[in-house]
Amino acid sequence: MKRKLALMMLVAAVAMPTLAQAAEIDWKKVDAALGKPAVVSGDVHRYGLPRSDLKVTLDGVTIKPALALGGWVAFAPMGGEAMVMGDLVLLETEITPVMTKLLDGGLEITAVHNHILRASPATFYMHVGGHGDPEKMAAVIRSALATSKTPFDPPAANPPAPPAIDLDTAKLDEIIGVKGTANGGVYQFGVPRRDPIMEMGLKVTGPLGGTNAVNFQPTGGGKAAITGDFLVTGDEVNPLIRALRANDIEVTAIHSHMLTEQPRLFFIHFWANDDALKLARGIRAALEKTAIAKT
């Protein structure tokens, strides 16, 4: 009994610093600084920054924000302060003004690149990172995005119902191997890797961008436009892209999003518009070439 009590006290002692760190942050002040409420997943506070102001088309498909225009930043408690990671969706003319403000405010730029090809207008994705006072970092991000047209309007009092997902979602769940979720007319999957991803001593969870993301937007007649990104190690890159091409899925970008993550990872983006179940089988074949968590 004494041994059990001692073990419980040890576990509590280890857990207390993490709980104390999370409690030290006044998240309402962070919300106010960024001008948005967060979606909370465990200790992570994630803020959606969708480019709902843009009308982007690709191969005749009008892209919904949740498909490929869903910018975000997320904060995780770290030593009484916080780590921030994020992905900002920008037009070409917005890149330099936003970057300048972020750098002047002490944040880091970890990547700037495309995720999709042939889109009109062209969109780019700026990945950001940093460590410090979350309220101050949120204020810097808000100030930087003020140089773009990223909307910060409060949510409508009576928003319209989201469009139905005109796809066989149960069958998609079965093929991909995890349960998807509907978001703004898009059916989204997050497929975790088997081994943890670490950055700055913290685990990069799904809300921080550490999961395979696959999005399906219905385009009629059982078809869907798909995009997203896979997280892969260097030895997985070519087996995965071969699997995608064998299933007529276009590879649109191969690059990094972070700077010091362990293990070293690459992000592979993709695009196709075809029969949704056919594409799901191609996605699953590609996932099988990587170290995904058992599903």
N, C-alpha and C positions, 0 to 999 in steps of 0.2 A: 504494500500500500504506500509506504514511504517512497519507494522507487518510482511508483506511478505518479505520485504527487510532485516529486522532484522533476520528472520528465515534463509534466504539464507546465510547471513554472518556467522551465527552460524554453519551451515552445512559446509561451506567452512573452518571455523576455525578448526573444528573437523577433516576434511579430510587432511588439510595441513601437519600435522606431519607425516602421513603415506606417503604422496607424497614426502616430504622432505627426509624421511628415505630411500626411494627407490632411490631417486636421488643421495644420498650421496655415494652409492656403485658404483664403476667403474667395471661394469660387464665384460668389455673386459679384465681387469686384472685377474678376476676370471677365465674366459675362458682360458687365457694363463697359469695360474697356474695349471689348471686341464688338459690342453692339448686337450680340446674338446670344441666345441660350444654347447650352451645350447638351449633347446626348451623352449620358454617362454610362460607361461600361467598366465596371470594377473601379479602379483608380483613375482611368483615363477619361478625360473630358474632351469630346470631339465636337468641332463646330463646322457645320456644313456651309460651303461658300459656292453654291451652284451658279453657273453663268446663265441664269434664266433670261437674261436680257438679250442673249445672242440667238440668232436663227442660223444654225449651221447645217448645211446639207452635205451629204456624201453619197455618191452613186445613186442619186435620186431619193435618198432617205433623209428626212428631217430628223436630226439627232435630238433626242430628249436629254435634258441635263443629266439625268441619272445614268444614261448610257455612257457618255464620254465627256461631259462638261461639269462634273461634280467636284469642284475644288473643295478643299478642307484643310483645317489645321487641328492638331490634337496635342493635349498637354498631359504629361504623366508626372506625378510627384517624384522628386529626386533630391534627397538630402536637405529637406526643408525648403527647397526651391522646386523647379520643374524642368523637364526636358520638353521641347516642342518639336514636332515634325509636321510637315504638311506638303500639300500639292496645290498650287494656285494655277487656275486656268486663265490664260492671258492672250490677247491679241498681240501681233508682232509689235505694234507701236507702243504697247503698254509695258513691254519687258524691261527696258532700261529705266524708266521712271520708278517702277515698283522695286526693281533690284537695288537702285541707288538708295531709296528710303530704308529698305531692309538692312543694307550694309551700314548705313549711317547710324541705324538704331542698334547695332551690335549683333544682329542675326547673321546666320551663314546661308549661303546658297549652295546646295549640294548637287543640283542638276538643273539644266534647261534643255528641253528637247521636245520633239513631237511624240504623240502617241498614235495618231492616225494619219493617213495620207489622202491627198486630193480633196480635202474638206474645203468648203467655201462658206465663210471666210476661213483662212488657215488659223488654227489654234495651237498654242504652245503651252507647256507645262513646266512651271518653276517649282522645284522642290526646295523647301526651306528647313532649317534646323537651328537649334540653339539651346542654351541652358542658362537659367537665371530666374529672376522674379517673374512669375507668370503674368501678373497684371501689367508690368512694364512691357513684356514681350507682346502681349495681346494688343497694347496700345500702339506699338511699332507696326504690327501687322495691319491694324486698322488704318493707320496713317498712310502706310505704303499702298494699300488697296484703294485709298481715296484718290490716287493718281490714275486709277483705272476706272472702268465703268461697272465694276463688280457691284451688284445690287446688295443693299443692306436694308431694304424696306422691311418693316415688321410684317409678320404673317397676316393674311387677310382674316377678318373676324369669322367669315363663313366661306372658307375655301371650297372650290368645287370638288366633287368626288373624283379621285384619281381614275383614269381610264382602266377598264378591265384588262387583264392579261389574257389575250386571245391565243393561248397556247395550252398544250396539254402539260401543265406544270407538274402533275404527279409523275408523268412519264419522264420529264426532264430531271426531276429529283432522283428517280430510280437510276437513270443513266449516269448522271454526274456523281451520285453517291452521297450527296448531302442534301439537306432541305434548303431550298431557296426562299427568298423573301421578295415580295412585291414592293416596289418603290417608284412612285411617279410614273407608272405605266411601263416600267422595266422590271424584268425578273432577274434577281441578282443572286450569285453564289459566292461564298467565301470558303475556299478549300485550304485548310492549314497544312503546312509542312510538318513532317514527323518530328524533326529536331528543332529546339528553340533557336531563335535568331536574337542575337544580343547586339546592342548599340549603346555605347557609353555606360556599360554595366547594367543596363535595363533590358528586359525582354521586350522585343518588338512584336506586340500582339496584333490581331486583326485590326482593331480601331486605330493603331498607329501605322497601318499600311503593310503589316507583315503576314499577308495571306494571299493565295492565288485568287484573283478576282475575275469572275466571268459574268457578263451581262447579256441578257437577251431582250431585245426590243421587237415586239410583234410587227411584221410588215404585211400581214394579210395572207390568207390561204394556208395557214400552218407554217409560214416562213417567218424568219426572224433575222434581224441584223445583230451580230454579236461582236463584242470587243471586250477589252479588259487587259489583264497582265498576269503572267506566270512569274513566280520567283524560283530561280534555278541556280545551282552551282555551275561552275565553268564546264565540268564534264557532262552536265545535263543539257547544255545549250543546243548542241547539234542534234542529238537524238530527239529532243522535243520539237525543234523546228522542222525536222524531217517528217515527224508524225503529223504536224499541222499541214504541211504542204501535200502530204499523201492523201489528206482529207479535204483538199481544196480550200483551206483556210489560209488567208494571206498573212504573212509576217510583216508588220509595219514598223517595228522598232526593236532594237536590242541595246540595252544600256543599263547604267546603274542609277539608283535613286538616293543611296546613302554613301557615306565616305569611309566609315570605320567599322562597318558591321562584321560580325563573325557568325557563321562562316561568310566568306565573300559571296555575294549574290548578284545575279543579273536579272533584269526585268524584261520579259518578252511580251510585246503587245501584238495584237492580231485583229483581223477584220474579215467578216464574210456576211453575206445575205443570201440565205438559202433555206431549205427545209430545216426547221428547228431541231427535230429529232436526229436527223442526219448530222447536223453540226454538233449536237451534244455528244454523239458517239465519237466524233473526231476530237472534241475537247477531252473526253475521257481517255481516249487512246494517248493523247499527248501527256495528260496527267500521269499516266502509268509509267512514263519515262522518267519521272521525278520521284523524289523521296517525300511523297505526301503522307499525311497521317492516315492510318488504317480507317477505312470507311465501310 
